[in-house]
Amino acid sequence: MATRPGSYAEASIRVLKGLEPVKQRPGMYTRTDNPLHVLQEVVDNAADEALAGFCKRIALTLHADGSVGVDDDGRGIPFGLHPDEQVPVVEIVFTRLHAGGKFDKGAGGAYSFSGGLHGVGVSVTNALAKRLEVTVWRDGQVATIAFAGGDVVDKLKLRPAAAGDRRHGTLVRVWPDPKYFDSAELPRAELVHLLRSKAVLMPGVTVTLTHEKSKETQTWAFKGGLADYLNQSLSAEPLIPLFEGEQYATGAEAENIAEGEGAAWVVAFTDEGNVLRESYVNLIPTVAGGTHEAGLKDGLFAAVKGFIELHALLPKGVKLMPEDVFSRASFLLSAKVLDPQFQGQIKERLNSRDALRLVSNFVRPALELWLNQHVEHGRKLAELVIRQAQTRQRASQKVEKRKGSGVAVLPGKLTDCESRDLAFNEVFLVEGDSAGGSAKMGRDKETQAILPLRGKVLNAWEVERDLLFRNNEIHDIAVAVGVDPHGPADAVDFSGLRYGKVCILSDADVDGAHIQVLLLTLFLRHFPQLIERGHVYVARPPLYRIDAPARGKKPAAKIYALDDGELEAALDKLRKEGAREGSWSISRFKGLGEMNAEQLWETTLNPDTRRLLPVAYGATGFDATVKAMTKLMGKGEAAARRELMELRGDAVEVDV
């Protein structure tokens, strides 16, 4: 029977095989503005060989025919048959997604530290290339293989190396397919920066760029490493000498930190000019920063604040914030992380929670020691930081005066924050007094306020505005936030707003979800412009904690999972890392009150490692949202809800 056009049947489902997903949606795997990122994947593989200690030379050649060659003197990609797949390994590397030598982080793994993690990299390069040729020198043999559009066109050929040729390494030559990119031209400045930074981060490794047409060759080799590079790149003279350091874990330094993990850094403080900030994880540039940068910021702030307090340098009325220290800091940071978790395939931002503590724990004591050994430099830095704080406070003083007049008495159970800067301030509406206690101890008292709520808030969907304040919890929320109840079209006075973020923090279970819905109902019905202006958020605490055993180089660790999906993904990862089935234990948090202050800070409160969802009306807009909420929360809508449950009831997972 013929299928009608537009019909949806079994045959409608298409299974993409091999490298087809990359060709269909290249933007999910790489940048498509130009081919630089697909070439970076090849360079990163060579850099991983250098990181593992097997490569001293990386040479990139821009050929006259538009192809690009990347040559290294590493170990060479294995070309024997894979024990399970019975296909040459070099073919698997370039033709299979999620295949590579960097998943095995245990003892004896080929790569303990690597930028490659997903096993996607060069297979994407191959998929988006008109042609790709690989030559490998290894074990006295030379192997060659060629691909077109990701498919093998010249099968693997082996020949013995010439007499006396003891070379080892890999040469990859790529012809990027212009149809996948907005522009086929490589941005030369970015390419030079990429290669130069690899040389900076790997003292002892020589990186070259050769233009075949012009016969011009550029060479980079930095014996002085990060400090040389930063000195050459600064636009203004540093206020004090560069603060540089390097430290890697040698044993059980702390929970969740593996042997060999750590960082190298160099920081310059300048009074004027542009700041330069570059960070890397396992030699991969993280242009959007991430938790390793947050760790550097945390360590610098703690050390400088400690020095200022020790020497009693802080003027009365001045409150220091991390940004006061960080705003005039230029830095280069190179972190080594055993199992980096990046945001997205192009690895622009590091998301690994433990990297924050890793970098902070190494930077803070090193800077504290340096400042106390160089007190005059410390005093100069303190002056700069205090000036930044005073400038910031002056900028927000006008708002402060407007807020001060006629403010209602704040609720007694509100634990307020010290800052009055809306850019940083946030209030957490916390379910339950016990959780409120943990949150009070775990919060950053400078910028985070806690308002514990007793029981479930009133369903305010059909409550008249004049009667709202009969309910103590709603009264306390309105007074704490500093904005009166209003409608979507009302002229609202926001001069009394006390927090830039109003965060709903409830348990990760069904009761917690109910409290979230009741508070969102309150804000949508009676404070809609708070949502419209982007002030309302939902915090996402974890539901599970996994106590994982030591495996390979990775120490015993506590891993948090938001829901069942994340729990299963975390367990799969543990299995891949060699953990024995059942060697871990899983705890399910019955509520926020079960988490201690440190756990709550690390998973839910810390701006650098938490997950905070902004609340917005979405694509359907305000009116459609109100209509949906009326069906869910309106007292006269029981029939509509029953119909909804009958239609969709089987799709709901019940949490008993």
C-alpha positions in Angstrom: 0.0 0.0 0.0 1.5 3.4 -1.0 2.2 5.8 1.8 0.3 9.1 1.6 2.5 12.3 1.3 3.0 13.8 4.8 2.0 10.6 6.6 3.9 9.4 9.6 4.6 5.7 9.7 7.4 3.1 10.5 9.2 4.0 7.2 9.3 7.6 8.2 12.0 6.9 10.8 15.5 7.2 9.3 18.6 5.9 11.0 21.7 7.9 10.2 24.8 5.7 10.0 28.5 6.3 10.2 29.4 9.9 9.6 26.0 10.9 8.1 24.9 12.8 11.2 27.9 15.1 10.9 27.2 15.8 7.2 23.5 16.5 7.9 24.1 18.7 10.9 27.7 19.9 10.9 26.9 22.8 13.2 26.2 20.3 16.1 29.8 19.1 15.9 32.0 22.0 14.8 32.0 25.7 13.9 30.9 26.2 10.3 32.0 29.8 9.8 35.3 28.5 8.5 37.4 25.2 8.6 39.7 26.3 11.4 38.0 24.2 14.1 38.1 21.0 12.1 41.8 21.5 11.5 42.3 22.3 15.2 41.0 18.8 15.9 44.0 17.4 14.1 46.4 19.8 15.8 44.9 18.9 19.2 45.6 15.2 18.5 49.3 16.1 17.9 49.3 18.2 21.0 47.9 15.3 23.1 50.9 13.3 22.0 53.1 16.1 23.2 51.1 16.3 26.5 51.8 12.6 26.9 55.5 13.3 26.5 56.0 11.6 23.0 56.1 14.5 20.6 58.6 17.4 20.3 57.6 18.8 16.9 54.3 19.9 15.3 54.4 21.3 11.8 51.4 22.7 9.9 51.7 23.4 6.2 49.3 25.5 4.1 49.6 23.8 0.6 49.2 25.7 -2.7 46.2 23.4 -3.6 44.2 24.6 -0.6 44.9 21.5 1.5 46.4 21.7 5.0 49.0 19.2 6.4 49.6 18.5 10.1 52.8 16.6 10.8 54.0 15.4 14.3 56.7 13.1 15.6 54.5 11.3 18.2 54.0 7.6 18.5 51.9 7.3 15.3 48.3 6.2 15.2 48.2 2.3 15.4 47.3 0.7 12.1 46.9 -3.0 13.1 43.5 -4.6 13.3 41.2 -3.6 16.2 40.8 -6.8 18.4 36.9 -6.5 18.5 36.1 -4.7 15.2 38.7 -6.5 13.0 39.2 -3.2 11.1 42.5 -1.2 11.0 42.5 1.1 14.0 43.6 4.1 11.9 40.4 3.6 9.8 38.2 3.4 12.9 39.7 6.7 14.3 38.8 8.6 11.1 35.4 7.0 10.3 33.7 6.2 13.6 32.0 8.7 15.9 32.8 8.1 19.6 35.9 6.0 19.0 39.3 7.0 20.3 42.2 6.3 22.6 41.2 8.8 25.2 38.3 7.2 27.0 40.7 4.8 28.9 41.9 7.0 31.8 43.0 4.1 34.0 46.5 2.9 34.8 48.2 2.0 31.5 45.8 4.1 29.4 47.4 5.6 26.3 46.4 9.1 27.3 46.1 10.0 31.0 45.5 13.7 30.2 44.1 14.8 26.8 41.9 17.4 25.2 40.2 14.7 23.2 37.4 13.2 25.3 34.3 12.5 23.2 36.1 10.5 20.5 34.4 12.6 17.8 37.2 15.1 16.7 39.0 13.9 13.6 36.1 11.8 12.4 34.3 15.1 12.0 37.3 16.6 10.1 37.1 13.6 7.8 33.3 13.8 7.3 33.6 17.5 6.2 36.6 17.0 3.9 36.6 16.4 0.1 39.7 14.3 0.7 41.8 13.3 3.7 45.1 11.4 3.6 46.9 9.9 6.5 50.5 8.7 6.6 51.8 6.9 9.7 55.4 6.0 10.6 55.5 3.4 13.3 57.5 0.2 14.2 59.7 0.5 11.1 56.7 0.6 8.7 54.9 3.3 6.8 51.1 3.1 6.5 49.0 5.1 4.1 45.2 5.4 3.8 42.9 8.0 2.1 39.3 9.1 2.5 36.8 11.1 0.5 33.7 12.6 2.2 34.5 10.4 5.2 34.6 7.1 3.2 37.7 5.0 2.6 38.8 5.5 -1.1 42.4 4.1 -0.9 42.6 1.2 1.5 45.4 0.8 4.1 48.7 0.1 2.4 51.9 -0.9 4.3 55.5 -0.7 3.2 58.7 -1.0 5.2 60.5 2.2 6.0 63.6 3.1 4.1 66.9 1.8 5.5 68.0 3.9 8.4 64.7 5.8 8.5 63.8 5.6 12.2 61.0 8.2 12.0 57.8 7.9 14.0 54.7 10.0 13.9 51.6 11.0 11.9 51.0 13.2 8.9 47.3 14.2 8.2 46.6 16.2 5.0 43.0 17.6 4.7 41.1 19.2 1.9 38.1 20.8 3.7 34.9 20.7 1.6 33.8 24.4 1.1 30.1 23.4 0.9 30.0 22.9 4.7 31.5 26.3 5.6 30.4 29.9 5.2 33.9 30.7 4.0 36.6 28.3 2.9 39.4 30.8 3.9 41.2 30.1 7.1 41.4 33.1 9.4 45.2 33.5 9.5 45.4 35.6 12.7 43.4 32.9 14.6 45.5 30.1 13.2 48.7 31.8 14.2 47.3 32.5 17.7 46.3 28.8 18.0 49.7 27.5 17.0 51.6 30.1 19.0 49.6 29.2 22.1 50.4 25.5 21.7 54.1 26.4 21.8 53.6 28.6 24.9 51.8 25.8 26.7 54.3 23.1 25.8 57.8 24.4 26.6 60.3 22.2 24.7 57.9 21.6 21.8 58.6 23.4 18.5 55.6 24.5 16.4 55.9 25.7 12.8 53.6 27.1 10.1 54.8 27.0 6.5 53.1 28.7 3.5 53.9 26.6 0.5 53.2 29.4 -2.0 55.4 32.0 -0.4 57.9 29.5 1.1 57.6 31.5 4.3 57.9 29.6 7.6 57.1 30.8 11.1 58.5 29.0 14.2 57.5 29.2 17.8 59.3 27.7 20.8 58.9 29.3 24.2 61.5 28.3 26.8 60.0 30.8 29.2 56.5 29.5 28.7 53.5 31.4 30.0 55.3 34.4 31.6 57.2 35.2 28.3 54.0 35.1 26.4 52.0 37.3 28.8 54.8 39.9 29.0 54.9 40.1 25.2 51.1 40.5 24.9 50.3 43.1 27.7 49.2 46.5 26.5 50.3 48.3 29.7 53.1 48.0 32.3 52.1 45.6 35.2 51.6 47.4 38.5 53.5 44.7 40.4 55.7 41.8 39.1 53.9 38.9 37.5 52.5 36.3 39.9 53.3 32.9 38.4 53.0 29.4 39.6 52.6 25.7 38.7 51.4 22.9 40.9 50.1 19.4 40.3 48.6 16.8 42.7 51.1 14.2 43.8 48.8 11.9 45.7 45.5 12.1 47.7 45.6 15.9 47.9 41.8 16.2 48.3 38.7 14.3 47.4 37.9 14.2 43.7 41.4 15.4 42.7 43.5 12.8 40.9 47.3 12.5 40.8 48.8 14.7 38.1 45.8 17.1 38.0 46.7 20.8 38.6 47.5 24.0 36.8 50.1 26.4 35.6 49.3 30.1 35.7 50.7 33.6 35.4 48.8 36.8 36.4 49.5 40.4 35.8 47.6 43.3 37.4 47.5 46.6 35.4 46.0 50.0 36.3 45.0 50.7 32.7 44.8 49.3 29.2 43.0 46.2 28.0 43.1 43.0 30.0 44.3 39.8 28.3 42.7 36.5 29.5 43.4 33.1 28.0 42.7 29.7 29.6 43.3 26.2 28.4 42.4 22.7 29.6 44.8 20.0 28.5 46.0 22.5 25.8 42.5 23.1 24.4 41.7 26.8 24.4 38.5 27.5 26.4 37.5 30.9 25.0 34.3 31.0 27.1 36.2 30.2 30.3 34.6 27.9 32.8 35.2 26.4 36.2 39.0 26.5 36.0 38.8 30.3 35.5 36.3 30.5 38.3 38.9 28.6 40.5 41.6 31.1 39.6 39.2 34.0 40.4 38.2 32.4 43.7 41.9 31.8 44.7 43.0 35.3 43.8 40.1 36.9 45.7 40.6 34.8 48.9 44.3 35.5 49.0 44.1 39.3 48.3 41.2 39.7 50.7 43.1 37.8 53.4 46.2 40.0 52.9 44.0 43.2 53.1 42.4 42.0 56.3 45.7 40.8 57.9 47.2 44.3 57.3 43.9 46.1 58.2 44.0 48.1 54.9 40.3 48.2 54.2 38.6 51.6 54.7 35.4 51.7 56.7 32.3 51.0 54.7 34.1 49.4 51.7 33.0 45.8 50.9 35.2 43.7 48.6 33.8 41.6 45.8 35.7 39.0 43.6 35.2 41.3 40.6 37.2 44.1 42.4 40.3 41.8 42.3 39.6 40.2 38.9 38.6 43.2 36.8 42.2 44.5 36.4 43.8 41.0 36.2 45.3 39.7 32.9 46.2 36.0 33.0 47.2 32.8 31.3 45.9 29.6 32.8 46.7 26.1 31.7 44.9 23.4 33.7 45.4 19.7 33.5 42.2 17.8 34.2 42.0 14.0 34.0 38.4 13.8 32.8 37.3 17.2 31.6 33.6 17.9 31.0 33.2 20.5 28.3 30.1 22.4 27.3 29.4 21.2 23.8 31.6 19.5 21.2 33.7 22.5 20.3 34.9 22.7 24.0 34.7 26.5 24.5 33.9 26.2 28.2 34.9 23.8 30.9 32.0 22.6 33.1 33.9 20.2 35.5 32.8 21.1 39.0 36.0 19.8 40.7 38.2 22.1 38.5 37.1 25.1 40.6 38.4 23.6 43.8 41.4 22.1 42.1 42.7 25.5 40.8 41.6 27.5 43.8 43.3 25.2 46.3 46.6 25.6 44.4 46.4 29.3 43.6 45.3 30.7 47.0 48.2 29.5 49.2 50.7 30.3 46.5 49.5 33.9 46.3 49.2 34.3 50.1 52.8 33.2 50.5 53.9 35.5 47.6 52.1 38.6 49.0 53.5 38.1 52.5 57.0 37.7 51.1 56.5 40.9 49.0 54.5 43.2 51.3 55.2 46.3 49.3 53.8 44.7 46.2 50.9 43.4 48.2 50.1 47.0 49.4 50.1 48.3 45.9 47.7 45.6 44.8 45.5 46.3 47.8 45.3 50.0 46.8 44.2 49.0 43.3 41.6 46.5 44.5 40.1 49.0 47.1 39.9 51.7 44.4 37.9 49.3 42.2 35.6 48.5 45.1 35.0 52.2 45.9 34.3 53.0 42.2 31.8 50.1 42.0 30.0 51.2 45.3 29.8 54.8 44.1 28.1 53.7 40.9 25.3 52.0 42.8 24.9 54.7 45.5 22.1 56.7 43.6 20.0 53.5 43.5 20.7 53.0 47.2 19.3 56.3 48.2 16.1 55.8 46.2 15.6 52.4 47.9 16.1 53.7 51.4 12.9 55.8 51.8 9.8 54.2 53.2 10.9 50.5 53.1 8.7 48.2 55.1 10.2 46.3 58.0 11.9 43.2 56.5 10.6 39.8 57.6 12.4 38.4 60.7 13.2 35.1 59.1 15.0 36.7 56.2 18.7 36.3 56.4 19.8 39.2 54.3 23.0 39.6 52.3 25.5 42.5 52.9 25.8 43.8 49.3 23.1 46.2 47.8 24.3 45.8 44.2 21.5 44.3 42.0 24.1 42.9 39.6 25.2 40.4 42.3 22.4 40.1 44.9 20.1 37.1 45.0 17.5 35.8 47.3 16.7 32.1 47.7 13.1 31.2 48.6 13.9 27.9 50.4 11.5 25.1 51.1 11.6 24.2 54.9 13.4 25.6 57.9 16.0 22.8 58.0 17.1 23.4 54.4 17.1 27.1 55.2 19.6 26.4 58.0 22.0 24.6 55.6 21.5 27.3 53.0 22.3 30.0 55.6 25.6 28.3 56.5 26.5 27.4 52.9 25.7 30.7 51.2 28.0 33.6 50.2 26.8 36.0 52.9 28.0 39.0 50.7 25.6 38.4 47.9 23.1 35.7 48.9 20.0 36.1 51.1 17.9 33.2 52.4 14.1 33.3 53.0 12.9 30.0 54.4 9.2 29.2 53.7 7.2 27.0 56.0 5.0 24.4 54.3 3.3 24.9 50.9 2.6 28.4 49.7 -1.0 29.3 49.1 -2.3 28.8 45.5 -2.6 32.5 44.6 -4.1 32.0 41.1 -7.6 33.2 42.1 -6.7 35.3 45.1 -7.7 39.0 44.9 -4.6 41.2 45.1 -6.0 43.2 48.1 -6.3 39.9 50.0 -2.9 38.5 49.2 -1.2 39.8 52.3 -3.5 37.8 54.6 -1.0 35.0 53.8 2.2 35.5 55.8 4.5 33.7 53.4 3.3 35.8 50.4 3.6 39.0 52.5 7.2 38.1 53.5 8.2 37.3 49.9 6.8 40.6 48.6 8.4 42.7 51.4 11.8 40.9 51.0 11.9 41.3 47.2 10.8 45.0 47.5 8.2 45.1 44.7 4.5 45.4 45.2 2.0 43.0 43.6 1.0 44.2 40.1 -0.6 43.2 36.8 1.1 42.7 33.4 0.2 46.2 32.1 0.6 48.2 35.4 3.3 50.9 35.9 5.5 49.3 38.5 8.0 51.0 40.8 11.1 48.9 40.7 13.2 51.3 42.7 12.7 49.2 45.8 13.8 46.0 44.2 16.4 44.5 46.5 17.7 41.5 44.5 18.7 41.0 40.9 17.8 37.3 41.1 14.8 35.7 43.0 15.6 32.0 43.1 13.1 29.2 44.0 15.0 26.5 45.8 13.0 23.4 46.7 13.6 19.6 47.0 14.3 17.7 43.8 11.3 15.4 44.5 7.6 15.7 43.6 6.7 17.8 46.7 9.5 20.2 45.7 8.2 20.4 42.2 4.7 21.2 43.7 6.2 24.1 45.7 8.0 25.3 42.6 4.7 25.4 40.7 2.9 27.3 43.5 5.6 29.9 43.7 5.7 30.3 39.9 1.9 30.7 40.0 2.3 33.5 42.5 4.9 35.3 40.4 3.0 34.8 37.1 -0.3 36.1 38.5 0.8 38.8 40.9 4.4 39.7 39.9 4.5 39.1 36.1 6.9 41.9 35.4 9.5 40.3 37.6 9.4 37.4 35.2 9.4 39.6 32.1 12.5 41.5 33.3 14.3 38.2 33.9 14.6 38.3 37.7 13.0 34.9 38.5 15.0 31.7 38.5 14.6 28.0 39.6 17.5 26.4 41.3 18.2 22.7 40.4 19.6 20.7 43.4 20.7 17.1 42.8 18.4 14.2 43.6 21.2 11.6 43.9 24.7 11.3 45.3 27.0 8.5 44.1 29.9 7.5 46.3 32.3 6.2 43.7 35.4 4.0 44.5 38.9 4.8 43.3 39.5 3.6 39.7 42.9 3.9 38.0 44.3 7.3 38.5 41.0 8.7 39.6 40.5 8.8 43.4 37.3 8.0 45.3 34.7 10.7 44.6 31.3 12.0 45.3 29.3 12.5 42.1 25.9 14.3 42.1 23.1 13.6 39.6 20.1 15.9 38.9 17.7 13.1 38.0 17.4 9.4 36.9 18.9 10.2 33.4 22.0 11.8 34.9 22.3 9.0 37.4 22.4 6.4 34.6 24.9 8.4 32.6 27.2 8.8 35.6 27.0 5.0 36.3 27.8 4.3 32.6 30.8 6.5 32.9 32.0 4.8 36.1 31.8 1.4 34.2 33.8 2.8 31.3 36.5 4.0 33.8 36.8 0.4 35.2 34.7 0.6 38.3 33.4 -2.8 39.3 29.6 -3.2 39.0 28.0 -2.4 42.4 31.3 -1.0 43.9 29.6 2.4 44.2 26.8 3.4 46.6 23.9 5.6 45.7 22.1 7.9 48.1 18.8 9.6 47.3 18.3 12.9 49.0 14.9 13.0 50.7 15.2 16.8 50.9 17.6 19.7 50.9 17.8 19.4 54.7 19.8 16.2 54.2 22.6 18.1 52.4 25.3 19.8 54.5 26.3 23.4 53.9 29.3 22.5 51.8 27.3 20.1 49.5 24.6 22.7 49.1 27.1 25.4 48.2 29.0 23.2 45.7 25.9 21.8 43.9 23.2 24.5 44.2 24.4 27.9 45.5 27.9 28.5 44.0 27.3 30.6 40.8 30.3 28.9 39.1 29.1 25.3 39.5 25.3 25.4 40.1 22.5 25.0 37.6 20.0 27.9 37.7 17.2 28.0 35.2 15.8 31.4 34.2 12.0 31.6 34.1 10.4 33.1 31.0 7.2 32.8 29.1 8.7 30.9 26.2 7.7 30.9 22.5 4.0 30.8 23.3 4.0 34.2 25.0 2.3 35.6 28.1 -1.4 34.9 27.1 -0.8 31.3 26.2 1.1 30.7 29.4 -1.8 32.3 31.5 -4.3 30.0 29.7 -2.2 26.9 30.4 -1.8 27.9 34.1 -5.5 28.6 34.4 -6.2 25.0 33.4 -3.6 23.7 35.9 -4.3 26.0 38.9 -7.8 27.3 38.5 -10.4 26.0 41.0 -13.1 25.7 38.3 -11.0 23.7 35.9 -11.3 20.3 37.5 -13.0 18.8 34.3 -10.2 20.2 32.1 -7.6 18.7 34.4 -9.3 15.4 34.4 -9.4 15.3 30.6 -5.7 16.2 30.5 -4.9 13.4 33.0 -6.9 10.9 31.0 -5.1 11.9 27.8 -1.6 12.2 29.2 -1.7 10.2 32.4 0.3 7.3 31.0 3.2 9.6 30.1 3.8 10.6 33.7 6.4 8.9 35.9 5.1 8.6 39.5 7.6 9.3 42.2 6.4 7.3 45.2 
